[in-house]
Each structure stands twice: as C-alpha cells, then as structure tokens.
C-alpha cells in the first residue's frame, strides 16, 4: 500500500480555526505540488492516488479538492480521525476501515501529519517538519507502527522531491 501524508496549504488568518480558507499562495502551492507529485509518481512507476481522505475543516477540504482535480478519478471523503487533536491510533483505524487501496492520500494538520509520518516510519524526525503544503509518500507493509518505508518527500515552493 502507498500512503501520502499531505499537510493542507497555507491558510488565511481567522478567529474560527475550522473555517480558515486557503490563501491564494496556498492554492497555488498545492496546485503546483500536484503537478510535481504527478511527475514524481510517474518517474517512480507509482500509481496515482485512488482515495483522498481529509479533515472536515475548510482548508483541508479545499486542499483535497485541488489534489482530487489533479488525480481524477479518485474518491474523496471527510474523515473525522484527521481533524486537529486526533490520535494516530484513530488514523490507523480509519485507513483500515477504508480498505488498503493501492494509494491513499491523507490531508490533515500539524502536529498530526508529522505524528502520522513518525508513527509509520518508526522514528521521530525521519522527515523534516511538514510545512503548509508539504507531503511525504511512503509504502506500508501493513497499517501498523514502524511498517512504513519512505519513498520521497517534498515541500513548497519547489516541491523538489527528496529521498
């Protein structure tokens, strides 16, 4: 199974955190990131995502919509386990409930996105802190701690992939 963890794009300031929208830069970064991600998958022979799961908060919904438009057809669904404050164990259960698709993208928030990466890679700091719009792709032998292998990671604005 392939799993890509993608932090939402840059968001506007706002009083109600749940309703913060992507900035123009956030939209542009994620859109460019999609083209770079598509190329990275193609070069590595990685299938495009079949499913995108996202936090129900506005900025992650918007990020997921941009990714889905770049990788059509794929299914997109809100997942409560991806909202801020969730535990990684809930993410494990959510992935299991959706089945082990060939390639799933999870769109969420910090610090959860970095916790998910550390959980599956089996250590802290295997990948730098995910900035807004950053992504990590890994292969998982199973949905369990330490069962992942890093494939690549990339960050805006260049999304130059790093192994």
C-alpha positions in Angstrom: 0.0 0.0 0.0 1.2 3.5 -0.7 0.3 6.3 1.6 0.9 10.0 1.0 0.5 12.4 4.0 -0.2 15.9 2.7 -0.4 18.9 5.0 -3.1 21.5 3.9 -1.9 24.5 2.0 -1.2 27.9 3.6 -4.4 29.2 5.2 -5.7 32.7 6.0 -5.7 34.0 9.5 -9.1 33.8 11.2 -10.8 33.6 14.5 -12.6 30.4 13.8 -9.9 27.9 13.0 -12.3 25.4 11.5 -13.4 27.9 8.8 -10.0 29.2 7.7 -9.6 29.1 3.9 -6.6 28.6 1.8 -4.8 31.8 0.7 -4.1 32.3 -3.0 -0.5 31.2 -2.3 -1.8 28.1 -0.6 -3.9 27.2 -3.6 -1.0 27.9 -6.0 1.4 25.9 -3.9 -0.9 22.9 -3.7 -1.7 23.1 -7.4 2.0 23.2 -8.4 2.7 20.5 -5.8 0.2 18.3 -7.6 2.0 18.6 -10.9 5.3 17.8 -9.3 3.7 15.0 -7.3 2.2 13.6 -10.5 5.6 13.7 -12.2 7.4 12.1 -9.2 4.8 9.2 -9.2 5.2 8.7 -13.0 9.0 8.6 -12.8 8.9 6.1 -10.0 6.1 4.0 -11.5 3.9 4.8 -8.5 0.1 4.6 -9.2 -1.8 7.8 -8.8 -4.0 8.1 -5.7 -7.3 6.3 -5.7 -8.6 7.8 -2.5 -8.2 11.1 -0.6 -9.2 11.3 3.0 -9.2 14.7 4.7 -10.1 16.5 7.9 -13.6 18.1 7.7 -12.0 21.6 8.3 -12.3 24.0 5.4 -8.6 24.4 4.4 -8.2 20.6 4.2 -11.4 20.2 2.2 -10.0 22.8 -0.2 -6.6 21.1 -0.4 -8.2 17.7 -1.0 -10.4 19.2 -3.8 -7.3 20.6 -5.6 -5.5 17.2 -5.3 -8.6 15.3 -6.5 -8.9 17.5 -9.6 -5.3 16.7 -10.5 -5.7 13.0 -10.0 -9.2 12.3 -11.3 -10.8 9.9 -11.0 -10.4 9.2 -7.3 -12.7 9.2 -4.3 -12.7 12.0 -1.8 -14.1 11.8 1.7 -14.0 13.7 5.0 -12.5 11.6 7.8 -13.1 12.6 11.5 -9.8 10.9 12.5 -7.9 13.5 10.6 -9.1 16.6 12.5 -6.7 18.5 14.8 -6.3 16.8 18.1 -6.9 13.3 16.8 -4.7 10.4 17.8 -2.6 8.3 15.4 -4.4 5.2 16.5 -7.7 6.7 15.1 -5.9 7.2 11.8 -4.9 3.6 11.8 -8.5 2.5 12.3 -9.7 4.9 9.6 -7.3 3.7 7.0 -8.3 0.1 7.8 -12.0 1.0 7.6 -11.5 2.4 4.1 -9.6 -0.7 2.9 -6.0 -0.8 1.8 -6.3 0.9 -1.5 -3.2 0.9 -3.7 -2.5 4.6 -3.0 -4.3 6.8 -0.4 -3.7 10.5 0.4 -4.4 11.8 3.9 -4.8 15.6 4.1 -4.6 17.0 7.6 -3.0 19.4 10.1 0.1 19.8 12.2 1.1 18.3 14.6 -0.9 15.2 13.5 0.6 14.9 10.0 4.2 14.7 11.4 3.0 12.3 14.1 1.5 10.0 11.4 4.7 10.1 9.4 6.8 9.3 12.5 4.3 6.5 13.5 4.6 4.7 10.2 8.3 5.3 9.7 9.0 4.1 13.2 11.0 7.1 14.5 10.9 10.8 15.1 12.5 13.1 12.6 12.8 10.8 9.7 11.4 13.6 7.6 11.5 17.3 8.4 8.5 19.0 10.0 5.8 19.2 7.3 5.3 22.9 6.4 2.0 24.0 4.9 1.5 22.2 1.6 4.3 19.7 2.3 3.9 16.0 1.6 5.5 12.6 2.3 4.9 9.4 0.4 5.7 6.1 1.9 5.0 2.4 1.3 3.4 0.4 4.1 3.7 -3.3 4.5 0.7 -3.0 6.8 -1.2 -0.3 8.8 0.9 -0.5 11.9 3.7 1.4 13.7 7.1 1.1 12.1 5.8 -0.7 9.0 6.5 2.1 6.5 9.3 2.9 4.2 9.9 6.5 3.0 9.6 6.8 -0.8 10.1 10.6 -1.0 9.0 13.9 0.5 8.6 17.4 -1.0 7.8 20.9 0.2 6.6 24.2 -1.4 7.5 26.3 -3.2 9.6 24.0 -5.5 8.3 20.6 -4.4 11.7 19.2 -5.4 11.4 15.6 -4.2 13.9 14.4 -1.7 14.6 10.8 -0.8 
